[in-house]
Amino acid sequence: MEAGEDRAVPRCLVTGATGYVGGRLVPELLGAGYRVRALARDPGKLRDHPWADEVEAVRGDVTDARSVGAAMRDVDVAYYLVHALGSGPDFEETDRRAARIFGEQARAAGVRRIVYLGGLTPAGVPERLLSPHLRSRAEVGHILLASGVPTTVLRAAVVIGSGSASFEMLRYLTERLPVMVTPSWVSTRIQPIAVRDVLRYLAGSARMPEGVNRAFDIGGPDVMTYRDMMQRYARVAGLPRRLILPVPMLSPGLSSHWVGLITPVPASIARPLAESLRYEVVCAEHDIAEYVPDGPGRPLPFDTALSLALRRVREAKVTTRWSSASTPGVPSDPLPTDPDWAGGSLYTDVREQEVDASPEALWRVVESVGGDNGWYSFPSAWAVRGWLDRLVGGVGLRRGRRDAERLRVGDSLDFWRVEEIEPGRLLRLRAEMRLPGLAWLEMYVEQGPEGDGRSHYRQRALFHPSGLLGHAYWWSVSPFHAVVFGGMARNIARAAGRTAPRGGSS
């Protein structure tokens, strides 16, 4: 125990702290007076969060019993906020194994309560007939409830909040398609809930009496169809009423690709969401209010939740997004290091520019790349690469940015993820597009050699090929590097010069 640590203050373990809900729950728990320990496969991804200095970050994986056991020591309440959605065909077995490990280690450590955020399931439908996504979420809940540790399972349908996958699907479908041919699930009844209420119920569950071991349905006050949700979004956003034409022959697979083409959510995530929307998911009870009182105006009405989420998006104050967690299946190998890398072949493309602007002005341009700001070269080439990535099931370019000006480690940035950031000096991005190998893009800002307020920009693209296909890929695209990467370096330098000219033409 650290000096001055108050053991009377309960400690909460939060798994999934790099994800959408976990990243928002941590400050809620801190604000309620709890001590927080965050479990992450890479604790470094937590370091740029505003609350990073207030939590104990530990390295671990929910499928590794030893690391979970170590993280459980002296924990009072353990939050299970992870799932293996999209990690491959065996994701149900991965979820099953992780839940068993979590429950066993919590019981062995004497944890007082487990809290799990699961999915609302339809009444009267046997679990074996549910979509794999809903079936797995339900099974995890059963495993944790049977663990011997008092468990709270919160079952939510559609979570509405800035940056949530459900909200992004709703927003892009409604904004981009004034007339749309839709799957038949647009007529299914749903009971959405604001992310603020989800966080309130999660944090409040830490105080539940020891004898409570059950699942609770959580939802907002409005029950509606997905068609209603789109029309109400249009009204709240100030858009004309949408013309929506349901087509019954659109299968979950086809509709997930349709969603993937229109929205930033890739088909690998859109499919389980679309499959779940086939079922009517409406709360059968609201017993959670007995333990976590709602108070006036709570839970929030759907239109209020939409307005709050839209305001956050427009003010660029989205704290976490659905893409905050690492995309399943993307590379997670160690980064290349200078000057050599022991991992085998490594292709590089290096571009350098003297910049007629201060390092501070250049850094502002570097940190603003991507999203609506673009990539400073050959936009059509970047757009085509994004479309090709989505066609093969990748994330494409539409994930954009969490914040228009500031980045932090772990942020998704179109089809990249921020792996390292040294403010004012280095931005390193790891590729999450589908590639026959591993790829990074590094951008360095250095003081100019003359010490006259100018700066030096160095850009390095790296590619570690996987097999013959990887080598062939690099040589097939290398002729375009002068246009794409060369143009990017020149245009970033020019943009910095226009922002803070130092005399002379850029």
N, C-alpha and C positions, 0 to 999 in steps of 0.2 A: 504494500500500500504506500502511495506517495505521501510525502510529508504534507500535513494539513488537509488530507483528504477526509471527508466526512462520510463514514460508513453508514450513517443513519440515512443518508440521501440515497434512494434506490438507483441502481445502475441498469440501464437498458442497453441491450445488444441489438443493433440494427444491421440486418443483412440487406444487400441490395442498396446500399447508401449511394452508389454511383448512378442509380436508376431514377426513374421519374418520380415515383411515390417516396422511395427511401430518402432521396435528396431533399425532399420537402418535409418529411417527418422529423428529421434530425433537429432542425431549428424549433419545431413545435415542442419536442420533448425538452430541449434546453430551456425554452421559454417557460415550460411548466415546472422547472426546477430539478429535472432529472440529470444524473450523470449519463453520458452516452459513450458507448464503445461501438465503433463502426467496423464491420468486417468487409474486406474487399480483397479481390485477387491481386489488385495493384493499388495499395494505399496511396501511392503518389498521385492517383487521379482525384483524390479528395483535397489535395493541398490548396487549391485555389478557391474553394468554396468559402463564403464569408464566415462560416462557423468552424473552419478547419482547426483553428487553434484552441477550440473549446471542447474537442472530442478526443478520445483515444482511438487512433486508427490502427487496426491490426490486420496482418496479412492472413488470408485463408480462403478456402473454397468449401462450399456446403457439401460437396461430394467427398471431402477429405476429413475423415473422422477425427484425426489427430488435431488438425487446425481448428475444427469446430469445438472440440473439447477444450482446447486452450482458451479459445475466445469466450467460452461459457463461464470461466472461473469468476466467482463473486458477482454473477449476474442475477438480477431479480426478475427482469422481464425480457424475453427474447422475441424479437420481431422477425418473422419469416416473410420476406418480400421478394423472393426470387422465384423464377421458373425457367424451364429450359425451352420455352416456346421458340420454334424456328431453328433449333440446334441440330435438327436432323430427324430421320424417321424413328429413332429410338428415344425421342424426347420424353415420352411417358415413363419409360423405365428409368431414365435419368432423374426425373422429378420424384419418382417413387423411392429410389435409393437415397436421394438427398433428404427427403422428408423423414425417412426412417433414421438416418444418421442424426439429423437435427433433434428429433424427439428423444432418441437414446442418450445423446450427449447432454441434453437439457435435464433429463431425469437424473443422470449420473452426477451432474454438477449441482443438483438441488435448486434449479431454477424455479421460481414461484409461479410464473405464468408464461405461456407462449401465445403470441398474437399473430394471426395469419390473415392476409387479405386474399380472398378467393373470388370465385365467380358465382353469380346468381344462376341457379339452374331452374329449368321449367318444371312446373308442377305436373305430375302425372306421367312424366316421360322417364322410363327406366334409364339409369345412368349408362348402361351398356350401349344404349342407342344414341347417346349424345355425341356431339362432335369430339374428336380427340382432345381438343383444347379444353372444352368444358369438363369432359370426363376426367382429364388429368387434374384439373384444379379441384374438382370434387374429391378425388381420391386422396390428394395431398391433405385436404381438410380431415378426412376420415383417419388417416394415419396419425396426424398430430393429435386429434382428439383421443385416440387410443394409446397415446404415448405414456400415460401415467402422470403427465404434467397437466394441471388445469389449463385448458386452451380456449381462447376466443377465436372463432372463425367468423370473419366479416365477409358476407357475400354480396358483391356489388355487380350491377349490370354494366351500364355504360358510364364511364367517369368523364365528366365535363370540366375541363380546366385548360388554361393556356398551355400548349405543348403536349397535351395528351394525344395518344394515337387516335382515339375516338373523336376528339374535337377536331384534329387535323383532317381526318377523313370527312367529317361533316362540313368543315369550313371550305375545303377545296372543291368538293363536289358541288356545293351550293353556289359558291362564288364563280366557278368556271363554267358551269353548265346551266344557262337559263332555261334550256329545254333538254331533258334527259330521258333516255330509255334506261330503265332500272330493273334490277332483279325483283322478284316477287316479295323478298323480305322487307321491302319498304313499307309493307302493310302490316308487319308484325308489331305487336304492342311491346313497349319497352318502358322501364322506369329508370331514367338516368339520375345521376347524383353528382353534385358539385364536388370537385376535389377538396374544397375547404371542409365540407362535411365529412368526407372520407378521412381526412387528417384528424379532424376533431374526434371522430369515433375511435380511430387507431390510438391516439394519445390517451383518450379517456379510458380505454380498455385496460391500461396498465393498473388501474385502481380497482378492478373488479374483485369481488370477494372470492376467496379460495375455492368455495364450493361450486362456482360457475364453470361448467365445462360443456360448451355447446356452440352451435352456429347461430348467427343472427343475420337476417336479411336487412340490408341497408339500401335506401333509395331516397330520392327527392319526393316532393309532394305531387309531381306531375306524372301521369301515365299517358303515353302517346305512341303513335307509330313513328317509324323512321321518316316517313313522308311528312308527318307533322313537324318533326324536328327540323327538317330542311326548310319547310315553309316558315317556321318561327325564327330560324336563323336568318333567313332572308329579311324578315321584318325587322329584327333587332339590328341587323347590319345595314339597314336602309337600302336594300335591294328590291327590285320588282319581284312580284310573286313568280315562282318557278312552275313550269309545266312539266309534270312528272308522269311518265308513262310506264307502268310496270310490265315486264315481259317474263312470263313464267318459265321460259325455256333456258334462262341464264342459270347455269349450274354454279355452285360455290366456287369451283375452279375458274370458270370463265369470269364470274363477277369479281373474283379477287384480282385477276389480271386487269379487268376494267378499272377497278379501284386503283391498282398500281400504276396505270397509265395516267390517271387524272390527278392523283394525290401524291404527296411525298412518301406515303407509307408503302414500302415494297410489298410485292405479292406474298412473300414468305410470312409477313406479319398480317397482311390484309386478309389472307385466306382464313386463318382461324377466327378472326374477328367477323368475317362475313358468314362463316359457318355457324357461329354462335347466334347471329342475328336471325337465323331461320326460326328460332324458338321464341315463344313468348316468355319474357323474363320480367315478372312482376312480383314485388314483395308479398309474401303471405302473412307477414307479421312485422311489427315495429317494436319488438321487445327491448331493443338496444337502448331505447329512451329511459328504461327503468334504471339503467346503470350509467348512462351518459346522457343526462337531460338535454333536450334540444334548445330550450330557451326561445324567446320571441323571434319570429321570422326564420326559424331553423326547423328542418333543413331548407336550404335556399331553393326558391322556385327556379325552374329551368331557364326562363328568360333572364333572371338575375345572374345565374351562373354564366350564361352566354355573354352578357354585358361585361361582367368582370373579366372573363377570359379575353374578349376582344380588346378591352382597354389595355390589358397587359401586353398583348401582341403589338398594338399600335404604339405603345409607349416603350417598346423594346425592353420590357421588364420580366421576361420569361425566365424564371429561376432554374427550372429543369424541363427537359423535353422528353418525348417518347424515345428519342434516339440518344438520350444521355447515357444509357447503358450500352456497352459494347454490342455491336451487331453479331449474332451467333454465326459462327463459321468463318469470320474474318481472321486474318493473321494475328497471332499474339506472340510470335517469337521475339527474342531479344533484339534490340535495335542495333544497327551497325555503328561502330565507333571509329573515330579517327585515330591513326591514319589507316589502319588495316582492319579487316573483318575476318574472323576465323570461320565464318559460315560457308565459305566457298566462293564461287564466281559472284562478282558484284560489278554491274555496269553503272557508270555514272555519266551525267551530263552537267557540266559546270558552266555557269554564266556569271560574269562580273561586270559591274558598271560603276563609274564614278558619278556621284549624284550632286547636283548643284542645290543642295538643301542640307539642313542640319540632320544629325542622326535622329533627333526627336521627330522631325517632320517625316523622315523616311519610315520610321517605325510605325507611325500612325497609319501610313498607307499599307505597310506589310500586315499589320494586325487587322486591317479591314477587308482583307481579300475574301472572296467567295460570297455566297448568298446573292442578295440583290446587287452587291457591288461588283460581282463578276471576278474574272481571273486575269484581266488586263491584257488579254491577247486572243485573237481569232475566236470570238464567241461561238461561231457556228461549229468549230471543231470541238469545243468543250461540250456544246449541246448534243452533238452527234455521239460523243463518247458517253454522255449520260444516258441517252436513249438506248444505245447498244447495251449498256450495263443493265438497265431495267428489263430489256428483252430477255436476258439470260438470268433473271431473278435477282439482280443486284440492287443496290440502294439508289443508284442514279444521282443526279444533281439536285433533286428537289428538296432534300432535307434542309438546305439553307443553313442559317446561323441561328443560334440562341439569342445573340445580342449583336446589333449592327456594328458596334465599335470595339467591344472587348471580348477576348477569348480567355479560356482557362483550360488547363489540362483535362482531357477527357471529353471536351466538347466535340460534337459532330460538326463537320463543315463540308456540306455537300457530300461528295463520296470520299472525303478524307476524315480523319479523326486527329485531334491535337494530341500528340504524344509528349511534346516537351515545349515549354515556353519560358524563355528567360527575358523578362520585359526589357525592351530597348535593345536587345541583342539577337535573339534566336527564336524562330518559330519552326518547329519540326512537325510535319504532318505524316501520318501513316495512311496508305491507300486502303479503302474498304470496298473498292469496286472489284468485280470478279476478274482475276488475273491469274496467269500461269506462273505465279511467283509472288514475291513480296516487294512492295514499293514504298518509297518515302520521298517527300519533297521538303527540303530545308531552305530557309531564307535567313540570311545573316545581315545584320546592320553593324557597320564598323565606322569608327572615326576616320575622316579623311586623312591622307598622309601629310598634308601641309599644315594641319592644325588651324585652318582658316574657316572653320564652321561647315565645311563641306563633309560629305560622308561617302562611304564605299558600300555597295550592295553586292552580296555574293549569294548565288542561288545554286542549289545542287539537287538534282534528281537522281535517285538511286534505285536500282532494280536488281533483286536477287532471283534469278530464274529458277523455275522448277522443271527439270528435265529438258528434253529437246524442244518441247513446245514453248517453254519459257525463253530459250535462246532465240527461237524463230520469231517469237513475238517482239522481242527487243529490236532485232534487226529490221523487222517489217515496219515498225513505227519510228525508228531513228531518223529517217529522212524528214519527218515532220517536226522534229525537235527544234530545228533552227527557227521555224515559224512560230511554234507554240511556246517553247521555253525561252527562246531568244527574244521573241516579241514581248513576252511577259516581263522579263528583266528590264528591257528598254522602257516599257510603258509604266512600270512601277517607278522607275527612276524619274521619268517625265512627270508623273503625277505628284511625286514628292516635290519636285522642283516648282510646279505650279502652285502647290500649297504654301511653300515657304521659299520664294526665290532668293538667291544670294548674289544676284548680279550675273550678267551674261545670259545667253540664250540656252535653253535646254532642248 
